[in-house]
Amino acid sequence: MTAPVLAHPPRTPVLVAPPRPRRLGRWAIGAAVTVVVVLAFWSVDITWTRLADLPSELVRYGWLMFSSPTWEKLPDALWQTWQSVQMAWVGTVLGILIATPLSLVAARGFGPAWLRALLRFVFSTIRAVPEIIFAIIILSMTGLTPLTGALALAINGVGTLGKWGYEAVEAVPPGPIEAARAAGGSPAQVLRWGVWPQATPVFLSFWLYRFEINVRSSAVLGLIGVGGIGDMLTTYTQYREWSTVGMLLIVVIAVTMAIDGVSGRIRRRIMEGARVR
């Protein structure tokens, strides 16, 4: 008994090479970027010959600051650093309270399209403005006080926390969300039971990271006189008291590294716990 003969043998698929990308567009973009960079360097009023003196100047000022720091000012430096940390903490908490509900509404599937677009535009606009600009604007209402710095950090934090928040909500697995909706839950109930339990570790990690950023930014805000360690740095730099400036820099670096280390360890524990669960 012979095997049946196929009337139409299977055809071998023909492999077609994809079209080669056009290099003209890439060359044009590269050339445009190169021209912009060259023009930017050319237009900056810099005495390029002084760059050769930069290493020796760095060594000289480093010796002035760190050869014999003025430790007598350490209690004042620690107190001003504590004010900077308080400023960062208040700004972080205010930013969390404002940004978290807005980020939930700005997530896809939980708010009307026009409101999502408006909130995302607001978040982008806030991120485009440095904290020091917000502080200068708020100065006319609150004066040169740590509250000014805290409010500036809070406003800037709304932009970053809002963006991170709605991206975290949109990255949540859809299973619990679909289950909550199938059970007849309202949008608020879906957010509470379908989204929040899964997104909480990510939100906590973002909040801690924002606090780290605010600690560093609070020192910069002190440069305009709103208090904190940055205010001391500005004062002693203007009077050329380099030994005191060196001590202040040591305190700032030590405190910032300690906060970053503790916060980073907590964030890792949170995210590792979320993965295990």
N, C-alpha and C positions, 0 to 999 in steps of 0.2 A: 504494500500500500504506500503510494507516494505522498509526500507532504504537499499540502495545498500551496499553490503559487499565488503570491500577492499580485493583484492586478496593477496596483500603483505602489511601487517600493517607496519607503520613506525617503524624503528628500533631506539631503545634508544641509543644515542651516548655513546660510552665507553670512560670514562675518564682515561687517562693513566698518571700516576704520572711521572713528569720529573725526569731524573736521578739525583741522589744526586751528588753534586760537589765533586771532589776528594780533600780530605783534605791533602794528602801527599805533593802536590805542595805548598799549603799555609804554611804548617809547615816548609817546606824546606826554603821558602823565608823568613819567620819570623826568623828562626834560623840563616840564613846567615846575615840578617840585625843586629841581636843581636850580633853576633860575630864581625862584622865590628865596631859597636859602642863601644863594650868593648875594642877591640884592639886600637881604636882611643884614648879612654880615658887612656888606659894603656901606650901608647907610648908617650903621651904628657908629656914633662918635667915640671911638676907643683908640687910645694910644697903644697900638699893638706892640711897640717896642718895650713897653713897661711890663709885658707879660714875663719877660725874662727875670724881672725882679720879684715876681710873685712868690716863688719858693722861699727866698731869703726873708721876705716880709712875713710870711706865715710862721717861719721859725722864730723870728724876732718877737712877734706878738704872742706866740705861744709861750715863749720864755717869760715875757712880762706877766702873763696871766697865771701860769701854772708853776712857776719856779718857787714862789712863796705866797700862796693864797692867804687872804686876810680872813682867818677863821673867827675873828672877834665878831664879825657880822653874821655868823651862822644862825643864831637864834632868830634874828629878823628875817633871814632868808627862808628858814623853815616855816615861819609864820606866813610869809607872803606866798610860799609854795602851797601851804594848806589853803589859803584863800583861792589860789588858782584851781586847786582840785575841787573845792566847793563850787566854784563858778562852773567848772566842767560838769560836775554832778547835777547841779540844778538845771543847766542847759540841756543835758541829756534827758532828764526826767520830763521836762516840759516838751521837748521834741518828741519823745515817745508818746506822751498823752495826746498830742495833736496829730502826729503822723500815723499812728496805728489804725484808728478808725477810718481815716481818709484812704490809707493804702488798701484796706479791705474793700471799700467802695470802688476804688480805681481798678481793681482786678477784673479781668474779663469774665463775664458771666454773673456778676454780682451788682452791677450798676448800669444805668442807662448809658448808651454810647456817648451822648453829648457830655455827660458828667465825667465819664472816664477820660475823654479827650481833654476836658478843662483841667482836671486834677493833674494829669500827666504833664500838661503844659506848665502848670504852676510849679510842679516839682522840678522840671527842667530849668525853668527860669530862676528858681531859688538856687539850684546847684551852680548856675553860671555866675553868681555874685559871691565874692569872698566874704568871709565873716567880718572882716574889718570894715567893709563898706556898710554892712548892716549896723555895726557898732557906731560908726560916725553918724548915721541917720538917727539912731535911737538916742544919741547924746543930747539932742535938743530937748528930749522929754524927761530923761532920767538922770542926766548929768554924768560926771566922771565917777561912777560907782561900779562895784562888781556886778550889780544887777544889769547894767548895760551889757557887759560881756556875756552874762548868762543868757539874756534875751537874744543877743546876736547868735550865740551858739545854738540856741533852741530853734531859731528861724532857719538857719542853715541846715540843722539836723533834720528838719521836716523834709527838705528836698531829698536828702540821701536816704533817710529811713522810709520815706514814702515810696521811692523807687524800689528799694530792696524789698519792701513789704509786699507790694502787689506782684513782684516777680516771684517771691516765695509762695504766695497763694496760688498763682497760676501753675507752679511746679508741683503742687500737691497731687498725689495719685487720685484719679477720678472715682475709684470704687466707693469710698465712704460718702462722697458728695452725691453720687447717683442714688445710693441707698437712702440717704436723708431726704432727697427730693421725692423718691418713690413712696416714702412713708408719709408724704404730704407736708413736709416741713416748709416753713416760710424761709425767705432768704436769710433772715437773721438766725433762724435755727440751723439752717444748712451751714452757715459760717461757724456757728458755735459748736456743732457736733460733727460736721463733716470735714471742716477745714482746720479749725484751731488746734485740735489735739495733734494733728500731724505737723502743722507749721510752727508750733510753739518752740521746739529746739532751735529752729532756724532764726526765729524772731529774737530769742534770747541771745544767740550768738551775735546777731547784728547789733543789738543794743549794747552789748559789752564792747564790741569793736568801735561803735560810735563814741563810747565813753573814752576809749583810748585816744581817738582822734581829737576829742574835745580837750583832753588834758594837754596835748601838744599845742592846740590852737589857743588855749587860754593864755599861754605864755606869750604868744604873738600879740594877742589883744591887749596885754598889759603895756605894750609899746605906745599906745595912744593914751595911756593914763587912766585906765579903768580899774587899776589895782592888780594885785598879784605879783608874781616874780618878774614878769616882763616889765613892770613899772620900775622895779629896782634896777634891772639890767639897763634900761634906758637912762636912768639918772646917773649911774656910775660910769656908763660908757661916755656920756657927754662930758663928765669931769675927768675923763682919762684915768680913772682909778683902776688900772688893769688887774691888780692883785685881787681886788674885790670882785671884779667881773669874772675872773677865773674861778673864784670860789662859788659864785652864783651859777656858773655854767656846770660845775661839778655837781651841785645840788640838783639842778634841773635834769641833767642826764641820769643821775642815780635814781631820782624819784620816777622819772618817765620810764626807765628800764624796769624798775620794780613793778610799776602798775601794768606795763605791757606784759611782763612775765606772768604775773598772777592772773590777769584777765585772759591771756592766751591759754593758760593751763585750764581755766574754767571752761573756756569755749571748746577746747578739745574734749574735755570730759562730757560736756553737753552733747556734742555731735557724735562722739563714740557711743554714748548711751542711746542716742536716737537710732543709730545704725543697728545696735544690738537688739533693740526692741523691734 
